[in-house]
Structures are given as C-alpha cells and as structure tokens.
Amino acid sequence: TPEGSWYRTKTHGYVEKTLLDKKAAYQNYFNRKFVERAIKNHYTGQENNRLLIWSLLNFEIWHKIFIENHPYENWHI
C-alpha cells in the first residue's frame, strides 16, 4: 500500500474527488462522517489512515467496475 504521505500531497485532490463525492458508493455501506474525519485527520497529520484511504479507494474502483458496470476505460482516475 502507499506510504502515508502520498495522500497528503499529489493524490490529495483525487482522494477528495473520489471519496468526498456525494455519489461515492461507500456511503451505502460505511459511515460518511467517519470517513470524512479519517481523511481530515490524515491530511493534518493527526493520524496515519493510509490503509483506510487505500481500502476505500479500491472499494470505489471495484464498485464502479463490478457493481455499477462502468467499464474502467470509460471513467477517469
């Protein structure tokens, strides 16, 4: 999995775009407030939530491809 600083720098925008989107699939399965807090705490350095963020990003990609039937080549990361 990525090192903790990855989500604090270059991929910060991608994490927000993917996980803080109002249509993010994880919200049907997980508590949005918890995820928002985990992301915020990671960005501020209070916690290292890289594994949680990595897992949620992978879940979103998996959900788009296999549950929502959006072919990978038709959406942008």
TIDO-249324 format. One record per atom (N, C-alpha, C, CB): residue number from 1; residue in three letters; atom name; z, y, x. Coordinates in steps of 0.001 Angstrom, whole numbers, plus 500000, padded with zeros to 6 digits. Glycine has a CB too. Layout:
BEGIN
   nr  rest  atom      c3      c2      c1
  NUM   ala    CA       Z       Y       X
...
This chain:
BEGIN
   nr  rest  atom      c3      c2      c1
    1   thr     N  500000  498812  500845
    1   thr    CA  500000  500000  500000
    1   thr     C  500000  501238  500880
    1   thr    CB  501219  500005  499044
    2   pro     N  499608  502359  500338
    2   pro    CA  499555  503592  501121
    2   pro     C  500926  504037  501618
    2   pro    CB  498938  504693  500299
    3   glu     N  500890  504748  502687
    3   glu    CA  502097  505366  503237
    3   glu     C  502507  506499  502301
    3   glu    CB  501860  505895  504705
    4   gly     N  503787  506798  502207
    4   gly    CA  504319  507745  501232
    4   gly     C  503701  509126  501237
    4   gly    CB  505744  507885  501445
    5   ser     N  503282  509613  502405
    5   ser    CA  502740  510974  502462
    5   ser     C  501350  511095  501856
    5   ser    CB  502699  511444  503885
    6   trp     N  500650  509983  501665
    6   trp    CA  499303  510051  501105
    6   trp     C  499280  510762  499768
    6   trp    CB  498729  508665  500952
    7   tyr     N  500259  510505  498936
    7   tyr    CA  500266  511115  497602
    7   tyr     C  500797  512539  497616
    7   tyr    CB  501094  510279  496653
    8   arg     N  501249  513005  498761
    8   arg    CA  501727  514380  498862
    8   arg     C  500648  515302  499423
    8   arg    CB  502977  514443  499739
    9   thr     N  499539  514742  499858
    9   thr    CA  498505  515556  500497
    9   thr     C  497164  515395  499793
    9   thr    CB  498369  515183  501973
   10   lys     N  496246  514683  500421
   10   lys    CA  494854  514615  499959
   10   lys     C  494673  514063  498552
   10   lys    CB  494069  513781  500898
   11   thr     N  495460  513091  498167
   11   thr    CA  495252  512455  496859
   11   thr     C  496136  513048  495761
   11   thr    CB  495514  510968  496965
   12   his     N  496836  514098  496075
   12   his    CA  497731  514734  495099
   12   his     C  496989  515049  493798
   12   his    CB  498337  516025  495688
   13   gly     N  495831  515655  493897
   13   gly    CA  495051  516012  492711
   13   gly     C  494596  514801  491922
   13   gly    CB  493852  516827  493110
   14   tyr     N  494208  513743  492639
   14   tyr    CA  493765  512526  491962
   14   tyr     C  494914  511877  491193
   14   tyr    CB  493182  511533  492975
   15   val     N  496081  511855  491800
   15   val    CA  497256  511275  491129
   15   val     C  497544  512044  489850
   15   val    CB  498500  511292  492062
   16   glu     N  497569  513354  489930
   16   glu    CA  497834  514160  488737
   16   glu     C  496744  513980  487690
   16   glu    CB  497957  515633  489109
   17   lys     N  495499  514027  488107
   17   lys    CA  494375  513881  487173
   17   lys     C  494429  512537  486454
   17   lys    CB  493037  514024  487917
   18   thr     N  494805  511503  487176
   18   thr    CA  494812  510158  486621
   18   thr     C  496068  509860  485816
   18   thr    CB  494672  509151  487724
   19   leu     N  497232  510155  486374
   19   leu    CA  498481  509734  485739
   19   leu     C  499099  510759  484800
   19   leu    CB  499467  509395  486784
   20   leu     N  498746  512018  484948
   20   leu    CA  499318  513021  484048
   20   leu     C  498357  513404  482926
   20   leu    CB  499708  514262  484833
   21   asp     N  497228  512737  482878
   21   asp    CA  496257  512934  481802
   21   asp     C  496885  512486  480474
   21   asp    CB  494933  512143  482089
   22   lys     N  496649  513235  479443
   22   lys    CA  497201  512906  478119
   22   lys     C  496683  511569  477586
   22   lys    CB  496864  514012  477126
   23   lys     N  495542  511101  478116
   23   lys    CA  494954  509848  477662
   23   lys     C  495262  508674  478589
   23   lys    CB  493465  510007  477530
   24   ala     N  496131  508870  479555
   24   ala    CA  496437  507791  480505
   24   ala     C  496975  506571  479759
   24   ala    CB  497465  508269  481568
   25   ala     N  496426  505430  480074
   25   ala    CA  496748  504191  479363
   25   ala     C  498187  503751  479542
   25   ala    CB  495841  503096  479821
   26   tyr     N  498778  504030  480699
   26   tyr    CA  500138  503553  480951
   26   tyr     C  501126  504050  479907
   26   tyr    CB  500595  503986  482329
   27   gln     N  500815  505168  479278
   27   gln    CA  501724  505745  478285
   27   gln     C  501954  504816  477096
   27   gln    CB  501178  507073  477795
   28   asn     N  501035  503903  476873
   28   asn    CA  501207  502918  475801
   28   asn     C  502164  501803  476203
   28   asn    CB  499861  502323  475411
   29   tyr     N  502506  501753  477483
   29   tyr    CA  503328  500666  477999
   29   tyr     C  504599  501148  478702
   29   tyr    CB  502518  499832  478949
   30   phe     N  504543  502341  479297
   30   phe    CA  505645  502853  480100
   30   phe     C  506051  504246  479632
   30   phe    CB  505260  502881  481584
   31   asn     N  507233  504661  479991
   31   asn    CA  507791  505952  479599
   31   asn     C  507159  507084  480414
   31   asn    CB  509322  505953  479778
   32   arg     N  506433  507972  479736
   32   arg    CA  505741  509077  480418
   32   arg     C  506702  509986  481158
   32   arg    CB  504941  509893  479420
   33   lys     N  507832  510324  480562
   33   lys    CA  508803  511225  481204
   33   lys     C  509307  510643  482518
   33   lys    CB  509990  511495  480264
   34   phe     N  509542  509331  482526
   34   phe    CA  509983  508666  483750
   34   phe     C  508917  508790  484837
   34   phe    CB  510300  507181  483476
   35   val     N  507661  508563  484464
   35   val    CA  506558  508638  485426
   35   val     C  506395  510074  485928
   35   val    CB  505237  508134  484785
   36   glu     N  506440  511044  485044
   36   glu    CA  506333  512447  485457
   36   glu     C  507430  512802  486452
   36   glu    CB  506408  513379  484233
   37   arg     N  508644  512378  486163
   37   arg    CA  509782  512661  487042
   37   arg     C  509611  511955  488391
   37   arg    CB  511106  512221  486372
   38   ala     N  509144  510718  488360
   38   ala    CA  508935  509962  489600
   38   ala     C  507884  510638  490477
   38   ala    CB  508509  508514  489284
   39   ile     N  506800  511119  489866
   39   ile    CA  505758  511813  490620
   39   ile     C  506307  513111  491194
   39   ile    CB  504531  512096  489728
   40   lys     N  506995  513876  490383
   40   lys    CA  507571  515140  490841
   40   lys     C  508543  514907  491999
   40   lys    CB  508287  515855  489681
   41   asn     N  509420  513930  491851
   41   asn    CA  510396  513643  492900
   41   asn     C  509724  513158  494180
   41   asn    CB  511396  512602  492416
   42   his     N  508610  512475  494032
   42   his    CA  507862  512038  495213
   42   his     C  507257  513245  495925
   42   his    CB  506754  511031  494818
   43   tyr     N  506623  514141  495160
   43   tyr    CA  505991  515319  495753
   43   tyr     C  506995  516209  496475
   43   tyr    CB  505276  516119  494683
   44   thr     N  508187  516333  495926
   44   thr    CA  509189  517206  496539
   44   thr     C  509932  516524  497677
   44   thr    CB  510178  517671  495495
   45   gly     N  509693  515236  497886
   45   gly    CA  510346  514516  498966
   45   gly     C  511725  513984  498616
   45   gly    CB  510453  515396  500143
   46   gln     N  512147  514132  497367
   46   gln    CA  513463  513638  496948
   46   gln     C  513501  512120  496921
   46   gln    CB  513826  514189  495571
   47   glu     N  512366  511502  496630
   47   glu    CA  512270  510045  496554
   47   glu     C  510935  509616  497157
   47   glu    CB  512406  509543  495077
   48   asn     N  510880  508371  497581
   48   asn    CA  509616  507806  498027
   48   asn     C  509161  506820  496948
   48   asn    CB  509754  507105  499440
   49   asn     N  508323  507292  496053
   49   asn    CA  507846  506484  494921
   49   asn     C  506419  506010  495127
   49   asn    CB  507937  507280  493628
   50   arg     N  506032  505822  496381
   50   arg    CA  504657  505438  496683
   50   arg     C  504264  504124  496020
   50   arg    CB  504467  505329  498178
   51   leu     N  505177  503174  495967
   51   leu    CA  504839  501881  495367
   51   leu     C  504650  501999  493858
   51   leu    CB  505927  500852  495676
   52   leu     N  505471  502800  493212
   52   leu    CA  505321  503024  491777
   52   leu     C  503999  503731  491492
   52   leu    CB  506503  503848  491227
   53   ile     N  503719  504784  492233
   53   ile    CA  502477  505536  492039
   53   ile     C  501273  504641  492307
   53   ile    CB  502440  506778  492959
   54   trp     N  501316  503879  493380
   54   trp    CA  500237  502939  493710
   54   trp     C  500019  501941  492572
   54   trp    CB  500556  502187  495021
   55   ser     N  501099  501404  492063
   55   ser    CA  501018  500425  490973
   55   ser     C  500435  501040  489706
   55   ser    CB  502400  499846  490678
   56   leu     N  500867  502234  489361
   56   leu    CA  500361  502898  488161
   56   leu     C  498879  503256  488298
   56   leu    CB  501178  504159  487874
   57   leu     N  498470  503703  489469
   57   leu    CA  497054  503998  489691
   57   leu     C  496218  502737  489528
   57   leu    CB  496838  504604  491089
   58   asn     N  496682  501643  490098
   58   asn    CA  495958  500383  489961
   58   asn     C  495933  499905  488522
   58   asn    CB  496578  499320  490844
   59   phe     N  497020  500096  487808
   59   phe    CA  497072  499731  486397
   59   phe     C  496033  500523  485611
   59   phe    CB  498480  499973  485824
   60   glu     N  495945  501824  485871
   60   glu    CA  494980  502668  485163
   60   glu     C  493553  502202  485424
   60   glu    CB  495139  504135  485584
   61   ile     N  493238  501903  486666
   61   ile    CA  491896  501425  487005
   61   ile     C  491625  500089  486317
   61   ile    CB  491736  501285  488538
   62   trp     N  492580  499173  486419
   62   trp    CA  492433  497860  485779
   62   trp     C  492235  498014  484271
   62   trp    CB  493668  496976  486066
   63   his     N  493030  498871  483654
   63   his    CA  492959  499080  482210
   63   his     C  491597  499634  481810
   63   his    CB  494072  500029  481748
   64   lys     N  491109  500607  482554
   64   lys    CA  489792  501185  482243
   64   lys     C  488697  500124  482290
   64   lys    CB  489460  502321  483222
   65   ile     N  488742  499291  483330
   65   ile    CA  487680  498308  483525
   65   ile     C  487797  497136  482558
   65   ile    CB  487700  497799  484950
   66   phe     N  488976  496549  482448
   66   phe    CA  489102  495282  481735
   66   phe     C  489575  495393  480283
   66   phe    CB  490036  494413  482473
   67   ile     N  490251  496450  479922
   67   ile    CA  490718  496609  478544
   67   ile     C  489805  497571  477784
   67   ile    CB  492179  497118  478517
   68   glu     N  489498  498710  478394
   68   glu    CA  488653  499707  477734
   68   glu     C  487165  499445  477951
   68   glu    CB  489004  501096  478235
   69   asn     N  486837  498486  478792
   69   asn    CA  485444  498111  479086
   69   asn     C  484591  499254  479621
   69   asn    CB  484802  497569  477851
   70   his     N  485184  500081  480465
   70   his    CA  484431  501136  481144
   70   his     C  484015  500600  482506
   70   his    CB  485277  502458  481284
   71   pro     N  482725  500314  482687
   71   pro    CA  482279  499825  483993
   71   pro     C  482659  500803  485106
   71   pro    CB  480761  499597  483988
   72   tyr     N  483115  500264  486172
   72   tyr    CA  483582  501066  487300
   72   tyr     C  482578  502133  487725
   72   tyr    CB  483889  500170  488470
   73   glu     N  481310  501768  487749
   73   glu    CA  480292  502706  488234
   73   glu     C  480077  503889  487278
   73   glu    CB  478973  501970  488441
   74   asn     N  480616  503837  486072
   74   asn    CA  480416  504914  485103
   74   asn     C  481523  505962  485066
   74   asn    CB  480272  504330  483755
   75   trp     N  482526  505830  485914
   75   trp    CA  483578  506838  485941
   75   trp     C  483933  507160  487380
   75   trp    CB  484824  506360  485166
   76   his     N  484502  508315  487563
   76   his    CA  484733  508824  488904
   76   his     C  486201  508736  489291
   76   his    CB  484254  510256  489007
   77   ile     N  486407  508414  490541
   77   ile    CA  487761  508408  491093
   77   ile     C  487951  509701  491866
   77   ile    CB  488009  507156  492010
